[in-house]
Amino acid sequence: MKKAVAAGLGAVLVLGVAYVGASAWAGHRVHAFYAAEIGQLQAQVPALKIQQQYDKGLWSATSRVTLQFGCEPKDVLRLTVIDRIQHGPWVGGTSFAAADIDTELQIDGPAGQELAKMLGGAKPLVAHTVVGFGGGYQSDFSSPAGSLQMGEGQLFNWQGLQARVNGRIEGGPMGYELSMPSIELVDVKQGLQLKFAGLKMTGQAEKGDSVWLSSGRSEGEIGTIEMSAQAPAGSPSHVQAFALALQRMKFNAETRIEKDLLHTSSSFTASGQVGKTKLDRIELQASLKRLHAPTYVKLMEQLMAGGMTCDEKLREANAKAMLQDLQQSLLQMLPHNPEYALDKLVVEFGGKRGEFSSAVGVQGVTAEDLKQPLPMLLMEKAVVKTELKLPVAWIEMMAGEASAQSSGKLPPPEMVSVMLDQYAAQGFIVRDGEHLKSSLRYARGELLVNGKPLSLGGGAQAAEAGAEDEEEDEEIAEAMPLAPAASAP
């Protein structure tokens, strides 16, 4: 009997020691994660003042991290993140995990007071996180709804936020999903209203070695965006109220890093209405290619170190050196042929479709080229491409509306065809049935308009050659100025 009791007590003791050891191990692992994250942030954003207090016990711990933005006392913003951590393995007697964390955000100063007023004293942001023994975690965030009267006739309505994040404390991909019912800003006195409603977004992100760099992808939708503005009192009759409404918006974005080069792409589609004009479809695609990621990180760190210090004398002393450093960093990106492009902008309404695209970048920059002054380098190595295609009916419609609003000061719609023919004769546009087209190319110091070299200084000759009817030309010139004095041969 005594041996059985001793064996039982020994088993309990072993289990107790194991439990204490597991709790201590869990606490150590969570503490190490906090220390690594704060250390990286402080090292890469030195101008940000960070204060951390970590009170660690065997069964629990409390972390308080305060981030201070700004320099002047009246402008300082302090955000404090408070984490109350329960160590595993048996958290609160209800779940088996390495840690259970309750988080809240506190905002000090005037901003915090206004936020407390808006939310009725509720905490602006709270989260609950469960960390598994394998290092995986899941965090659920929420922010309450509230309203704030900001001034006479000014109202801000916030309907809260819900989000979920999951990943691993040692790093790697992080998944997230977010929903936000609506945000509304109303200014009765100025007749302004702006409202976003029905935001939903999901995605995955992976942080790199720097807080300034991450890769991943996201997608989502926005139910509606509404914007309206009344014409100011006493405005001329042609100044009218403005209204914009977009519906069924869908968007996605992707960022990836390949061989130290950053690439991003994004797209957006919607339908809606501007004033009384119904837009059947809006589509936008944009991209950034071949941005040298290490140089970009260095550039951001230079900006943070030199431009955000609270030491005014040091900031002024470093201003000139910082500008030189920034220019040098920008130059180091050029040999990688960076490019930003609005790959596609499509608008459809009235059964017609208009398209626009544009790209700007550099190509073929060598180490020897970097010795040149930047303006000369760009003149030689810059590459610009633009394409435009518009229905003639849109031009006639806009000309008619503009002429009506200006009491006939602009040309009537029947003059539009005459002017378009003259632009086409000068080589600035190409008439293609019911559409107008125009393209621009700049590369290796040469500018092409619709595939032909642009001859600067030839505009006067082209205008003179086309002025067979002096009275007609004077009428057109008075109605609408022509294009700049340049023409394609």
VENWO-V811933 format. One record per helix or strand of 3 or more residues. SS is the DSSP state (h for helix, s for strand). FROM is the first residue (numbers start at 1). TO is the last residue. If there is no record, write none. Layout:
# VENWO-V811933
SS/FROM/TO
SS/FROM/TO
This chain:
# VENWO-V811933
h/2/44
s/49/56
s/60/69
s/77/87
s/99/107
h/109/118
s/126/131
s/136/143
s/146/151
s/154/158
s/161/168
s/174/187
s/192/207
s/214/229
s/242/258
s/261/274
s/277/292
h/293/307
h/312/334
s/339/349
s/352/362
h/369/371
h/374/381
s/382/391
h/392/405
h/413/426
s/430/432
s/435/443
s/446/449
s/452/456
h/459/465
h/470/479
s/486/488
